């Protein structure tokens, strides 16, 4: 173990030394900025996200996990038989019911309501009665 540890430590030292000797050295205007993406950051990273964002993210995770369950069922399709087919049918029916419920409650509305925007536009463009 001591020999193995010595070999590992010497390889780490050689790799770090070679990267220091052969590596590039530059000082661009964004070198000390986070991520060095070439775009200078503006403002704070502490912005508030709408709760709608978190709801959509949770829905994505939930449906992604359910996709894994359906895929694992598809892999074991022959072994499960009709009993497994009925089980995944009930599971998918529950998914559809939950999706309709979320859609009816407005969980999938990503932006402002188009009807409200059109009504506000019509109010703005109407001529005042003289």
N, CA, C and O atoms as a Tinker XYZ file with bonds, in Angstrom:
   520  protein
     1  N      0.830000   -1.207000    0.000000    73     2
     2  CA     0.000000    0.000000    0.000000    64     1     3
     3  C      0.863000    1.255000    0.000000    63     2     4     5
     4  O      0.501000    2.259000   -0.612000    81     3
     5  N      1.994000    1.201000    0.679000    73     3     6
     6  CA     2.880000    2.360000    0.722000    64     5     7
     7  C      3.445000    2.636000   -0.661000    63     6     8     9
     8  O      3.529000    3.791000   -1.080000    81     7
     9  N      3.838000    1.572000   -1.381000    73     7    10
    10  CA     4.362000    1.746000   -2.743000    64     9    11
    11  C      3.280000    2.295000   -3.654000    63    10    12    13
    12  O      3.539000    3.195000   -4.453000    81    11
    13  N      2.059000    1.756000   -3.541000    73    11    14
    14  CA     0.947000    2.239000   -4.358000    64    13    15
    15  C      0.656000    3.717000   -4.064000    63    14    16    17
    16  O      0.467000    4.507000   -4.989000    81    15
    17  N      0.621000    4.085000   -2.791000    73    15    18
    18  CA     0.414000    5.484000   -2.421000    64    17    19
    19  C      1.518000    6.379000   -2.947000    63    18    20    21
    20  O      1.254000    7.497000   -3.390000    81    19
    21  N      2.762000    5.896000   -2.903000    73    19    22
    22  CA     3.872000    6.679000   -3.444000    64    21    23
    23  C      3.760000    6.880000   -4.936000    63    22    24    25
    24  O      4.052000    7.961000   -5.446000    81    23
    25  N      3.333000    5.831000   -5.649000    73    23    26
    26  CA     3.148000    5.953000   -7.103000    64    25    27
    27  C      2.042000    6.951000   -7.418000    63    26    28    29
    28  O      2.195000    7.782000   -8.313000    81    27
    29  N      0.931000    6.877000   -6.694000    73    27    30
    30  CA    -0.184000    7.808000   -6.930000    64    29    31
    31  C      0.249000    9.243000   -6.656000    63    30    32    33
    32  O     -0.019000   10.129000   -7.467000    81    31
    33  N      0.899000    9.482000   -5.552000    73    31    34
    34  CA     1.331000   10.841000   -5.217000    64    33    35
    35  C      2.351000   11.362000   -6.223000    63    34    36    37
    36  O      2.324000   12.542000   -6.572000    81    35
    37  N      3.255000   10.494000   -6.698000    73    35    38
    38  CA     4.233000   10.956000   -7.685000    64    37    39
    39  C      3.561000   11.255000   -9.012000    63    38    40    41
    40  O      3.940000   12.217000   -9.681000    81    39
    41  N      2.572000   10.459000   -9.417000    73    39    42
    42  CA     1.842000   10.755000  -10.656000    64    41    43
    43  C      1.082000   12.075000  -10.545000    63    42    44    45
    44  O      1.060000   12.861000  -11.492000    81    43
    45  N      0.469000   12.316000   -9.413000    73    43    46
    46  CA    -0.240000   13.588000   -9.204000    64    45    47
    47  C      0.738000   14.750000   -9.286000    63    46    48    49
    48  O      0.443000   15.764000   -9.918000    81    47
    49  N      1.896000   14.614000   -8.654000    73    47    50
    50  CA     2.902000   15.682000   -8.692000    64    49    51
    51  C      3.409000   15.898000  -10.107000    63    50    52    53
    52  O      3.588000   17.045000  -10.519000    81    51
    53  N      3.646000   14.841000  -10.860000    73    51    54
    54  CA     4.120000   14.971000  -12.249000    64    53    55
    55  C      3.066000   15.658000  -13.117000    63    54    56    57
    56  O      3.389000   16.544000  -13.908000    81    55
    57  N      1.814000   15.249000  -12.969000    73    55    58
    58  CA     0.742000   15.843000  -13.790000    64    57    59
    59  C      0.575000   17.318000  -13.456000    63    58    60    61
    60  O      0.459000   18.141000  -14.364000    81    59
    61  N      0.559000   17.667000  -12.180000    73    59    62
    62  CA     0.423000   19.076000  -11.802000    64    61    63
    63  C      1.629000   19.888000  -12.257000    63    62    64    65
    64  O      1.474000   21.018000  -12.721000    81    63
    65  N      2.824000   19.329000  -12.130000    73    63    66
    66  CA     4.022000   20.039000  -12.575000    64    65    67
    67  C      4.026000   20.266000  -14.080000    63    66    68    69
    68  O      4.377000   21.352000  -14.542000    81    67
    69  N      3.634000   19.240000  -14.859000    73    67    70
    70  CA     3.583000   19.403000  -16.320000    64    69    71
    71  C      2.524000   20.422000  -16.734000    63    70    72    73
    72  O      2.746000   21.207000  -17.656000    81    71
    73  N      1.389000   20.413000  -16.066000    73    71    74
    74  CA     0.364000   21.392000  -16.431000    64    73    75
    75  C      0.819000   22.808000  -16.090000    63    74    76    77
    76  O      0.467000   23.755000  -16.793000    81    75
    77  N      1.591000   22.962000  -15.031000    73    75    78
    78  CA     2.096000   24.288000  -14.688000    64    77    79
    79  C      3.142000   24.747000  -15.698000    63    78    80    81
    80  O      3.151000   25.913000  -16.092000    81    79
    81  N      4.029000   23.837000  -16.123000    73    79    82
    82  CA     5.102000   24.199000  -17.056000    64    81    83
    83  C      4.560000   24.395000  -18.465000    63    82    84    85
    84  O      4.946000   25.344000  -19.148000    81    83
    85  N      3.670000   23.510000  -18.909000    73    83    86
    86  CA     3.193000   23.559000  -20.285000    64    85    87
    87  C      1.922000   24.377000  -20.473000    63    86    88    89
    88  O      1.529000   24.654000  -21.606000    81    87
    89  N      1.286000   24.761000  -19.394000    73    87    90
    90  CA     0.012000   25.467000  -19.499000    64    89    91
    91  C      0.154000   26.895000  -19.984000    63    90    92    93
    92  O      1.219000   27.504000  -19.890000    81    91
    93  N     -0.964000   27.421000  -20.514000    73    91    94
    94  CA    -0.976000   28.790000  -21.019000    64    93    95
    95  C     -1.129000   29.764000  -19.861000    63    94    96    97
    96  O     -1.732000   29.460000  -18.832000    81    95
    97  N     -0.567000   30.928000  -20.065000    73    95    98
    98  CA    -0.736000   32.004000  -19.099000    64    97    99
    99  C     -1.267000   33.213000  -19.854000    63    98   100   101
   100  O     -0.618000   33.746000  -20.754000    81    99
   101  N     -2.427000   33.616000  -19.474000    73    99   102
   102  CA    -3.026000   34.777000  -20.135000    64   101   103
   103  C     -3.723000   35.638000  -19.091000    63   102   104   105
   104  O     -4.114000   35.162000  -18.025000    81   103
   105  N     -3.866000   36.896000  -19.418000    73   103   106
   106  CA    -4.571000   37.814000  -18.533000    64   105   107
   107  C     -5.539000   38.632000  -19.377000    63   106   108   109
   108  O     -5.266000   39.781000  -19.725000    81   107
   109  N     -6.650000   38.033000  -19.692000    73   107   110
   110  CA    -7.686000   38.746000  -20.425000    64   109   111
   111  C     -8.519000   39.587000  -19.473000    63   110   112   113
   112  O     -8.368000   39.504000  -18.254000    81   111
   113  N     -9.413000   40.408000  -20.054000    73   111   114
   114  CA   -10.217000   41.296000  -19.215000    64   113   115
   115  C    -11.243000   40.525000  -18.388000    63   114   116   117
   116  O    -11.755000   41.059000  -17.404000    81   115
   117  N    -11.556000   39.284000  -18.760000    73   115   118
   118  CA   -12.525000   38.506000  -18.001000    64   117   119
   119  C    -11.869000   37.357000  -17.249000    63   118   120   121
   120  O    -12.565000   36.440000  -16.813000    81   119
   121  N    -10.571000   37.378000  -17.087000    73   119   122
   122  CA    -9.868000   36.271000  -16.442000    64   121   123
   123  C    -10.276000   36.120000  -14.983000    63   122   124   125
   124  O    -10.455000   35.001000  -14.503000    81   123
   125  N    -10.420000   37.203000  -14.293000    73   123   126
   126  CA   -10.763000   37.129000  -12.873000    64   125   127
   127  C    -12.262000   37.134000  -12.618000    63   126   128   129
   128  O    -12.692000   37.143000  -11.464000    81   127
   129  N    -13.056000   37.128000  -13.668000    73   127   130
   130  CA   -14.508000   37.085000  -13.523000    64   129   131
   131  C    -14.965000   35.634000  -13.343000    63   130   132   133
   132  O    -14.285000   34.707000  -13.783000    81   131
   133  N    -16.093000   35.446000  -12.709000    73   131   134
   134  CA   -16.603000   34.077000  -12.591000    64   133   135
   135  C    -16.898000   33.482000  -13.966000    63   134   136   137
   136  O    -17.427000   34.171000  -14.838000    81   135
   137  N    -16.572000   32.253000  -14.158000    73   135   138
   138  CA   -16.845000   31.439000  -15.334000    64   137   139
   139  C    -16.008000   31.798000  -16.548000    63   138   140   141
   140  O    -15.981000   31.011000  -17.495000    81   139
   141  N    -15.340000   32.905000  -16.583000    73   139   142
   142  CA   -14.482000   33.318000  -17.693000    64   141   143
   143  C    -15.142000   33.067000  -19.041000    63   142   144   145
   144  O    -14.488000   32.591000  -19.969000    81   143
   145  N    -16.410000   33.375000  -19.160000    73   143   146
   146  CA   -17.148000   33.105000  -20.393000    64   145   147
   147  C    -16.964000   34.179000  -21.436000    63   146   148   149
   148  O    -17.501000   34.053000  -22.536000    81   147
   149  N    -16.226000   35.231000  -21.136000    73   147   150
   150  CA   -16.053000   36.309000  -22.087000    64   149   151
   151  C    -17.110000   37.378000  -21.944000    63   150   152   153
   152  O    -16.969000   38.462000  -22.510000    81   151
   153  N    -18.158000   37.101000  -21.206000    73   151   154
   154  CA   -19.221000   38.075000  -20.989000    64   153   155
   155  C    -19.077000   38.588000  -19.572000    63   154   156   157
   156  O    -19.138000   37.817000  -18.614000    81   155
   157  N    -18.889000   39.875000  -19.442000    73   155   158
   158  CA   -18.751000   40.456000  -18.110000    64   157   159
   159  C    -20.103000   40.421000  -17.411000    63   158   160   161
   160  O    -21.129000   40.757000  -18.003000    81   159
   161  N    -20.093000   40.016000  -16.157000    73   159   162
   162  CA   -21.342000   39.919000  -15.423000    64   161   163
   163  C    -21.854000   41.307000  -15.073000    63   162   164   165
   164  O    -21.086000   42.238000  -14.830000    81   163
   165  N    -23.160000   41.413000  -15.055000    73   163   166
   166  CA   -23.798000   42.684000  -14.710000    64   165   167
   167  C    -24.893000   42.395000  -13.705000    63   166   168   169
   168  O    -25.725000   41.516000  -13.931000    81   167
   169  N    -24.907000   43.104000  -12.624000    73   167   170
   170  CA   -25.943000   42.922000  -11.630000    64   169   171
   171  C    -25.623000   41.794000  -10.673000    63   170   172   173
   172  O    -24.529000   41.230000  -10.671000    81   171
   173  N    -26.608000   41.491000   -9.869000    73   171   174
   174  CA   -26.445000   40.471000   -8.843000    64   173   175
   175  C    -26.976000   39.134000   -9.337000    63   174   176   177
   176  O    -27.878000   39.083000  -10.174000    81   175
   177  N    -26.424000   38.082000   -8.826000    73   175   178
   178  CA   -26.921000   36.748000   -9.160000    64   177   179
   179  C    -28.103000   36.377000   -8.273000    63   178   180   181
   180  O    -28.711000   35.324000   -8.467000    81   179
   181  N    -28.430000   37.205000   -7.327000    73   179   182
   182  CA   -29.521000   36.945000   -6.393000    64   181   183
   183  C    -30.816000   37.523000   -6.934000    63   182   184   185
   184  O    -31.295000   38.544000   -6.442000    81   183
   185  N    -31.387000   36.875000   -7.944000    73   183   186
   186  CA   -32.665000   37.326000   -8.486000    64   185   187
   187  C    -33.754000   36.374000   -8.025000    63   186   188   189
   188  O    -33.500000   35.200000   -7.758000    81   187
   189  N    -34.948000   36.887000   -7.937000    73   187   190
   190  CA   -36.070000   36.072000   -7.503000    64   189   191
   191  C    -36.723000   35.421000   -8.715000    63   190   192   193
   192  O    -36.967000   36.061000   -9.737000    81   191
   193  N    -36.995000   34.142000   -8.570000    73   191   194
   194  CA   -37.725000   33.425000   -9.606000    64   193   195
   195  C    -39.177000   33.332000   -9.176000    63   194   196   197
   196  O    -39.494000   33.297000   -7.987000    81   195
   197  N    -40.035000   33.294000  -10.153000    73   195   198
   198  CA   -41.449000   33.124000   -9.876000    64   197   199
   199  C    -41.689000   31.729000   -9.310000    63   198   200   201
   200  O    -40.974000   30.783000   -9.641000    81   199
   201  N    -42.689000   31.613000   -8.465000    73   199   202
   202  CA   -43.021000   30.285000   -7.937000    64   201   203
   203  C    -43.475000   29.364000   -9.059000    63   202   204   205
   204  O    -43.393000   28.142000   -8.935000    81   203
   205  N    -43.952000   29.942000  -10.145000    73   203   206
   206  CA   -44.356000   29.157000  -11.314000    64   205   207
   207  C    -43.160000   28.368000  -11.868000    63   206   208   209
   208  O    -43.322000   27.241000  -12.337000    81   207
   209  N    -41.978000   28.954000  -11.814000    73   207   210
   210  CA   -40.773000   28.277000  -12.276000    64   209   211
   211  C    -40.531000   27.007000  -11.482000    63   210   212   213
   212  O    -40.237000   25.960000  -12.058000    81   211
   213  N    -40.653000   27.088000  -10.160000    73   211   214
   214  CA   -40.426000   25.929000   -9.313000    64   213   215
   215  C    -41.503000   24.867000   -9.527000    63   214   216   217
   216  O    -41.215000   23.671000   -9.474000    81   215
   217  N    -42.737000   25.297000   -9.767000    73   215   218
   218  CA   -43.815000   24.353000  -10.026000    64   217   219
   219  C    -43.564000   23.579000  -11.310000    63   218   220   221
   220  O    -43.754000   22.363000  -11.357000    81   219
   221  N    -43.137000   24.282000  -12.351000    73   219   222
   222  CA   -42.845000   23.623000  -13.618000    64   221   223
   223  C    -41.656000   22.683000  -13.461000    63   222   224   225
   224  O    -41.649000   21.595000  -14.036000    81   223
   225  N    -40.658000   23.086000  -12.694000    73   223   226
   226  CA   -39.499000   22.216000  -12.468000    64   225   227
   227  C    -39.913000   20.953000  -11.718000    63   226   228   229
   228  O    -39.447000   19.861000  -12.044000    81   227
   229  N    -40.776000   21.090000  -10.723000    73   227   230
   230  CA   -41.236000   19.917000   -9.990000    64   229   231
   231  C    -42.062000   19.003000  -10.877000    63   230   232   233
   232  O    -41.941000   17.781000  -10.794000    81   231
   233  N    -42.903000   19.587000  -11.728000    73   231   234
   234  CA   -43.690000   18.764000  -12.648000    64   233   235
   235  C    -42.777000   18.008000  -13.604000    63   234   236   237
   236  O    -43.028000   16.845000  -13.918000    81   235
   237  N    -41.728000   18.662000  -14.064000    73   235   238
   238  CA   -40.777000   17.998000  -14.955000    64   237   239
   239  C    -40.129000   16.810000  -14.258000    63   238   240   241
   240  O    -40.023000   15.732000  -14.842000    81   239
   241  N    -39.696000   16.996000  -13.021000    73   239   242
   242  CA   -39.047000   15.906000  -12.287000    64   241   243
   243  C    -40.027000   14.761000  -12.065000    63   242   244   245
   244  O    -39.672000   13.594000  -12.230000    81   243
   245  N    -41.257000   15.094000  -11.693000    73   243   246
   246  CA   -42.258000   14.054000  -11.450000    64   245   247
   247  C    -42.512000   13.242000  -12.708000    63   246   248   249
   248  O    -42.500000   12.012000  -12.662000    81   247
   249  N    -42.740000   13.911000  -13.831000    73   247   250
   250  CA   -43.024000   13.190000  -15.065000    64   249   251
   251  C    -41.784000   12.485000  -15.594000    63   250   252   253
   252  O    -41.906000   11.479000  -16.292000    81   251
   253  N    -40.611000   12.979000  -15.284000    73   251   254
   254  CA   -39.384000   12.313000  -15.695000    64   253   255
   255  C    -39.219000   11.004000  -14.933000    63   254   256   257
   256  O    -38.836000    9.993000  -15.521000    81   255
   257  N    -39.500000   11.009000  -13.650000    73   255   258
   258  CA   -39.413000    9.779000  -12.853000    64   257   259
   259  C    -40.466000    8.781000  -13.311000    63   258   260   261
   260  O    -40.200000    7.580000  -13.364000    81   259
   261  N    -41.639000    9.257000  -13.639000    73   259   262
   262  CA   -42.685000    8.363000  -14.132000    64   261   263
   263  C    -42.291000    7.746000  -15.468000    63   262   264   265
   264  O    -42.651000    6.604000  -15.753000    81   263
   265  N    -41.564000    8.483000  -16.279000    73   263   266
   266  CA   -41.064000    7.935000  -17.532000    64   265   267
   267  C    -40.091000    6.796000  -17.267000    63   266   268   269
   268  O    -40.090000    5.807000  -18.000000    81   267
   269  N    -39.274000    6.915000  -16.247000    73   267   270
   270  CA   -38.353000    5.834000  -15.883000    64   269   271
   271  C    -39.138000    4.590000  -15.486000    63   270   272   273
   272  O    -38.752000    3.480000  -15.853000    81   271
   273  N    -40.228000    4.750000  -14.746000    73   271   274
   274  CA   -41.050000    3.605000  -14.374000    64   273   275
   275  C    -41.640000    2.927000  -15.606000    63   274   276   277
   276  O    -41.648000    1.699000  -15.702000    81   275
   277  N    -42.130000    3.723000  -16.541000    73   275   278
   278  CA   -42.727000    3.148000  -17.754000    64   277   279
   279  C    -41.663000    2.465000  -18.596000    63   278   280   281
   280  O    -41.922000    1.413000  -19.180000    81   279
   281  N    -40.477000    3.041000  -18.668000    73   279   282
   282  CA   -39.397000    2.419000  -19.432000    64   281   283
   283  C    -38.977000    1.095000  -18.795000    63   282   284   285
   284  O    -38.734000    0.120000  -19.506000    81   283
   285  N    -38.889000    1.051000  -17.481000    73   283   286
   286  CA   -38.535000   -0.211000  -16.816000    64   285   287
   287  C    -39.627000   -1.251000  -17.019000    63   286   288   289
   288  O    -39.324000   -2.440000  -17.116000    81   287
   289  N    -40.886000   -0.837000  -17.084000    73   287   290
   290  CA   -41.963000   -1.769000  -17.395000    64   289   291
   291  C    -41.799000   -2.301000  -18.809000    63   290   292   293
   292  O    -41.988000   -3.493000  -19.051000    81   291
   293  N    -41.449000   -1.426000  -19.746000    73   291   294
   294  CA   -41.303000   -1.857000  -21.133000    64   293   295
   295  C    -40.166000   -2.861000  -21.289000    63   294   296   297
   296  O    -40.240000   -3.758000  -22.129000    81   295
   297  N    -39.125000   -2.719000  -20.493000    73   295   298
   298  CA   -38.009000   -3.658000  -20.563000    64   297   299
   299  C    -38.441000   -5.040000  -20.055000    63   298   300   301
   300  O    -38.033000   -6.058000  -20.613000    81   299
   301  N    -39.254000   -5.078000  -19.013000    73   299   302
   302  CA   -39.691000   -6.344000  -18.425000    64   301   303
   303  C    -41.087000   -6.730000  -18.895000    63   302   304   305
   304  O    -41.817000   -7.391000  -18.158000    81   303
   305  N    -41.469000   -6.339000  -20.088000    73   303   306
   306  CA   -42.830000   -6.537000  -20.590000    64   305   307
   307  C    -43.204000   -8.017000  -20.647000    63   306   308   309
   308  O    -44.285000   -8.393000  -20.192000    81   307
   309  N    -42.344000   -8.851000  -21.190000    73   307   310
   310  CA   -42.666000  -10.283000  -21.364000    64   309   311
   311  C    -42.796000  -11.003000  -20.013000    63   310   312   313
   312  O    -43.645000  -11.882000  -19.860000    81   311
   313  N    -41.973000  -10.639000  -19.051000    73   311   314
   314  CA   -42.030000  -11.306000  -17.754000    64   313   315
   315  C    -43.272000  -10.915000  -16.953000    63   314   316   317
   316  O    -43.783000  -11.719000  -16.174000    81   315
   317  N    -43.760000   -9.687000  -17.139000    73   315   318
   318  CA   -44.893000   -9.199000  -16.344000    64   317   319
   319  C    -46.233000   -9.667000  -16.887000    63   318   320   321
   320  O    -47.180000   -9.846000  -16.120000    81   319
   321  N    -46.328000   -9.866000  -18.178000    73   319   322
   322  CA   -47.567000  -10.363000  -18.781000    64   321   323
   323  C    -48.698000   -9.344000  -18.716000    63   322   324   325
   324  O    -48.479000   -8.133000  -18.674000    81   323
   325  N    -49.927000   -9.888000  -18.710000    73   323   326
   326  CA   -51.105000   -9.024000  -18.734000    64   325   327
   327  C    -51.318000   -8.291000  -17.412000    63   326   328   329
   328  O    -51.879000   -7.196000  -17.377000    81   327
   329  N    -50.862000   -8.913000  -16.330000    73   327   330
   330  CA   -50.979000   -8.255000  -15.036000    64   329   331
   331  C    -50.157000   -6.965000  -15.027000    63   330   332   333
   332  O    -50.635000   -5.937000  -14.547000    81   331
   333  N    -48.952000   -7.005000  -15.541000    73   331   334
   334  CA   -48.112000   -5.820000  -15.650000    64   333   335
   335  C    -48.680000   -4.804000  -16.621000    63   334   336   337
   336  O    -48.572000   -3.597000  -16.405000    81   335
   337  N    -49.295000   -5.303000  -17.708000    73   335   338
   338  CA   -49.909000   -4.405000  -18.684000    64   337   339
   339  C    -51.069000   -3.635000  -18.051000    63   338   340   341
   340  O    -51.216000   -2.432000  -18.264000    81   339
   341  N    -51.891000   -4.344000  -17.270000    73   339   342
   342  CA   -53.004000   -3.678000  -16.587000    64   341   343
   343  C    -52.477000   -2.675000  -15.566000    63   342   344   345
   344  O    -53.034000   -1.587000  -15.416000    81   343
   345  N    -51.405000   -3.037000  -14.864000    73   343   346
   346  CA   -50.831000   -2.123000  -13.875000    64   345   347
   347  C    -50.303000   -0.847000  -14.503000    63   346   348   349
   348  O    -50.540000    0.246000  -13.990000    81   347
   349  N    -49.588000   -0.982000  -15.614000    73   347   350
   350  CA   -49.058000    0.222000  -16.255000    64   349   351
   351  C    -50.181000    1.012000  -16.931000    63   350   352   353
   352  O    -50.080000    2.229000  -17.085000    81   351
   353  N    -51.249000    0.320000  -17.334000    73   351   354
   354  CA   -52.408000    1.042000  -17.882000    64   353   355
   355  C    -53.056000    1.929000  -16.829000    63   354   356   357
   356  O    -53.393000    3.082000  -17.101000    81   355
   357  N    -53.233000    1.381000  -15.610000    73   355   358
   358  CA   -53.782000    2.178000  -14.499000    64   357   359
   359  C    -52.834000    3.327000  -14.156000    63   358   360   361
   360  O    -53.271000    4.448000  -13.898000    81   359
   361  N    -51.541000    3.035000  -14.158000    73   359   362
   362  CA   -50.535000    4.063000  -13.862000    64   361   363
   363  C    -50.605000    5.201000  -14.873000    63   362   364   365
   364  O    -50.562000    6.370000  -14.491000    81   363
   365  N    -50.713000    4.874000  -16.156000    73   363   366
   366  CA   -50.783000    5.910000  -17.191000    64   365   367
   367  C    -52.108000    6.666000  -17.120000    63   366   368   369
   368  O    -52.150000    7.865000  -17.393000    81   367
   369  N    -53.181000    5.981000  -16.758000    73   367   370
   370  CA   -54.465000    6.662000  -16.582000    64   369   371
   371  C    -54.373000    7.673000  -15.445000    63   370   372   373
   372  O    -54.897000    8.782000  -15.550000    81   371
   373  N    -53.707000    7.289000  -14.361000    73   371   374
   374  CA   -53.507000    8.231000  -13.256000    64   373   375
   375  C    -52.663000    9.426000  -13.704000    63   374   376   377
   376  O    -52.921000   10.556000  -13.288000    81   375
   377  N    -51.656000    9.186000  -14.548000    73   375   378
   378  CA   -50.848000   10.289000  -15.073000    64   377   379
   379  C    -51.710000   11.264000  -15.867000    63   378   380   381
   380  O    -51.586000   12.480000  -15.714000    81   379
   381  N    -52.576000   10.729000  -16.709000    73   379   382
   382  CA   -53.438000   11.586000  -17.526000    64   381   383
   383  C    -54.393000   12.380000  -16.640000    63   382   384   385
   384  O    -54.620000   13.566000  -16.882000    81   383
   385  N    -54.955000   11.736000  -15.615000    73   383   386
   386  CA   -55.878000   12.426000  -14.711000    64   385   387
   387  C    -55.156000   13.556000  -13.974000    63   386   388   389
   388  O    -55.694000   14.657000  -13.851000    81   387
   389  N    -53.944000   13.291000  -13.485000    73   387   390
   390  CA   -53.174000   14.326000  -12.789000    64   389   391
   391  C    -52.802000   15.455000  -13.736000    63   390   392   393
   392  O    -52.843000   16.625000  -13.357000    81   391
   393  N    -52.438000   15.111000  -14.966000    73   391   394
   394  CA   -52.088000   16.142000  -15.944000    64   393   395
   395  C    -53.288000   17.035000  -16.256000    63   394   396   397
   396  O    -53.146000   18.254000  -16.352000    81   395
   397  N    -54.454000   16.442000  -16.412000    73   395   398
   398  CA   -55.670000   17.236000  -16.656000    64   397   399
   399  C    -55.983000   18.112000  -15.444000    63   398   400   401
   400  O    -56.362000   19.272000  -15.602000    81   399
   401  N    -55.828000   17.570000  -14.245000    73   399   402
   402  CA   -56.059000   18.348000  -13.029000    64   401   403
   403  C    -55.130000   19.556000  -12.961000    63   402   404   405
   404  O    -55.566000   20.667000  -12.662000    81   403
   405  N    -53.853000   19.331000  -13.241000    73   403   406
   406  CA   -52.888000   20.438000  -13.204000    64   405   407
   407  C    -53.184000   21.457000  -14.293000    63   406   408   409
   408  O    -53.039000   22.660000  -14.079000    81   407
   409  N    -53.588000   20.989000  -15.435000    73   407   410
   410  CA   -53.917000   21.896000  -16.541000    64   409   411
   411  C    -55.129000   22.751000  -16.189000    63   410   412   413
   412  O    -55.143000   23.952000  -16.462000    81   411
   413  N    -56.150000   22.135000  -15.581000    73   411   414
   414  CA   -57.353000   22.882000  -15.190000    64   413   415
   415  C    -57.062000   23.917000  -14.105000    63   414   416   417
   416  O    -57.666000   24.990000  -14.090000    81   415
   417  N    -56.142000   23.597000  -13.204000    73   415   418
   418  CA   -55.800000   24.536000  -12.132000    64   417   419
   419  C    -54.844000   25.626000  -12.577000    63   418   420   421
   420  O    -54.551000   26.536000  -11.800000    81   419
   421  N    -54.347000   25.562000  -13.808000    73   419   422
   422  CA   -53.468000   26.609000  -14.322000    64   421   423
   423  C    -52.008000   26.401000  -14.017000    63   422   424   425
   424  O    -51.219000   27.340000  -14.122000    81   423
   425  N    -51.622000   25.184000  -13.637000    73   423   426
   426  CA   -50.215000   24.932000  -13.307000    64   425   427
   427  C    -49.332000   24.948000  -14.546000    63   426   428   429
   428  O    -48.115000   25.095000  -14.433000    81   427
   429  N    -49.917000   24.802000  -15.712000    73   427   430
   430  CA   -49.132000   24.758000  -16.943000    64   429   431
   431  C    -49.189000   26.069000  -17.721000    63   430   432   433
   432  O    -48.710000   26.138000  -18.853000    81   431
   433  N    -49.766000   27.104000  -17.129000    73   431   434
   434  CA   -49.810000   28.417000  -17.780000    64   433   435
   435  C    -48.468000   29.101000  -17.577000    63   434   436   437
   436  O    -48.071000   29.384000  -16.446000    81   435
   437  N    -47.774000   29.365000  -18.669000    73   435   438
   438  CA   -46.424000   29.898000  -18.569000    64   437   439
   439  C    -46.369000   31.420000  -18.671000    63   438   440   441
   440  O    -45.399000   32.026000  -18.216000    81   439
   441  N    -47.350000   32.028000  -19.237000    73   439   442
   442  CA   -47.289000   33.468000  -19.435000    64   441   443
   443  C    -48.617000   34.110000  -19.113000    63   442   444   445
   444  O    -49.520000   33.469000  -18.575000    81   443
   445  N    -48.729000   35.378000  -19.444000    73   443   446
   446  CA   -49.985000   36.069000  -19.182000    64   445   447
   447  C    -51.092000   35.531000  -20.088000    63   446   448   449
   448  O    -50.834000   34.996000  -21.167000    81   447
   449  N    -52.302000   35.685000  -19.628000    73   447   450
   450  CA   -53.462000   35.219000  -20.377000    64   449   451
   451  C    -53.651000   36.088000  -21.627000    63   450   452   453
   452  O    -53.692000   37.316000  -21.538000    81   451
   453  N    -53.763000   35.450000  -22.771000    73   451   454
   454  CA   -53.907000   36.174000  -24.030000    64   453   455
   455  C    -55.178000   36.992000  -24.109000    63   454   456   457
   456  O    -55.184000   38.073000  -24.698000    81   455
   457  N    -56.270000   36.486000  -23.515000    73   455   458
   458  CA   -57.544000   37.217000  -23.538000    64   457   459
   459  C    -57.440000   38.511000  -22.741000    63   458   460   461
   460  O    -58.000000   39.533000  -23.137000    81   459
   461  N    -56.724000   38.471000  -21.618000    73   459   462
   462  CA   -56.547000   39.685000  -20.818000    64   461   463
   463  C    -55.705000   40.707000  -21.572000    63   462   464   465
   464  O    -55.973000   41.906000  -21.499000    81   463
   465  N    -54.698000   40.243000  -22.290000    73   463   466
   466  CA   -53.856000   41.159000  -23.067000    64   465   467
   467  C    -54.664000   41.810000  -24.174000    63   466   468   469
   468  O    -54.547000   43.015000  -24.398000    81   467
   469  N    -55.488000   41.027000  -24.876000    73   467   470
   470  CA   -56.311000   41.591000  -25.948000    64   469   471
   471  C    -57.340000   42.577000  -25.401000    63   470   472   473
   472  O    -57.590000   43.608000  -26.026000    81   471
   473  N    -57.937000   42.283000  -24.256000    73   471   474
   474  CA   -58.909000   43.207000  -23.659000    64   473   475
   475  C    -58.233000   44.515000  -23.269000    63   474   476   477
   476  O    -58.800000   45.587000  -23.481000    81   475
   477  N    -57.036000   44.446000  -22.706000    73   475   478
   478  CA   -56.317000   45.673000  -22.350000    64   477   479
   479  C    -55.931000   46.449000  -23.595000    63   478   480   481
   480  O    -55.968000   47.680000  -23.588000    81   479
   481  N    -55.563000   45.762000  -24.657000    73   479   482
   482  CA   -55.201000   46.442000  -25.913000    64   481   483
   483  C    -56.414000   47.145000  -26.509000    63   482   484   485
   484  O    -56.302000   48.267000  -27.003000    81   483
   485  N    -57.573000   46.492000  -26.465000    73   483   486
   486  CA   -58.791000   47.108000  -26.995000    64   485   487
   487  C    -59.175000   48.343000  -26.187000    63   486   488   489
   488  O    -59.635000   49.337000  -26.750000    81   487
   489  N    -58.988000   48.284000  -24.863000    73   487   490
   490  CA   -59.296000   49.454000  -24.034000    64   489   491
   491  C    -58.376000   50.618000  -24.381000    63   490   492   493
   492  O    -58.806000   51.771000  -24.388000    81   491
   493  N    -57.125000   50.324000  -24.665000    73   491   494
   494  CA   -56.170000   51.378000  -24.998000    64   493   495
   495  C    -56.444000   52.008000  -26.367000    63   494   496   497
   496  O    -56.243000   53.206000  -26.565000    81   495
   497  N    -56.903000   51.183000  -27.299000    73   495   498
   498  CA   -57.078000   51.690000  -28.669000    64   497   499
   499  C    -58.454000   52.280000  -28.910000    63   498   500   501
   500  O    -58.664000   52.907000  -29.948000    81   499
   501  N    -59.402000   52.107000  -27.999000    73   499   502
   502  CA   -60.726000   52.684000  -28.201000    64   501   503
   503  C    -60.667000   54.190000  -28.047000    63   502   504   505
   504  O    -59.960000   54.725000  -27.193000    81   503
   505  N    -61.418000   54.847000  -28.884000    73   503   506
   506  CA   -61.479000   56.314000  -28.796000    64   505   507
   507  C    -62.416000   56.688000  -27.645000    63   506   508   509
   508  O    -63.481000   56.093000  -27.480000    81   507
   509  N    -62.011000   57.669000  -26.863000    73   507   510
   510  CA   -62.908000   58.108000  -25.789000    64   509   511
   511  C    -64.165000   58.770000  -26.365000    63   510   512   513
   512  O    -64.095000   59.496000  -27.357000    81   511
   513  N    -65.308000   58.512000  -25.735000    73   511   514
   514  CA   -66.581000   59.095000  -26.194000    64   513   515
   515  C    -66.580000   60.591000  -25.942000    63   514   516   517
   516  O    -66.232000   61.052000  -24.855000    81   515
   517  N    -66.980000   61.352000  -26.974000    73   515   518
   518  CA   -66.995000   62.806000  -26.833000    64   517   519
   519  C    -68.360000   63.321000  -26.579000    63   518   520
   520  O    -68.547000   64.530000  -26.436000    81   519
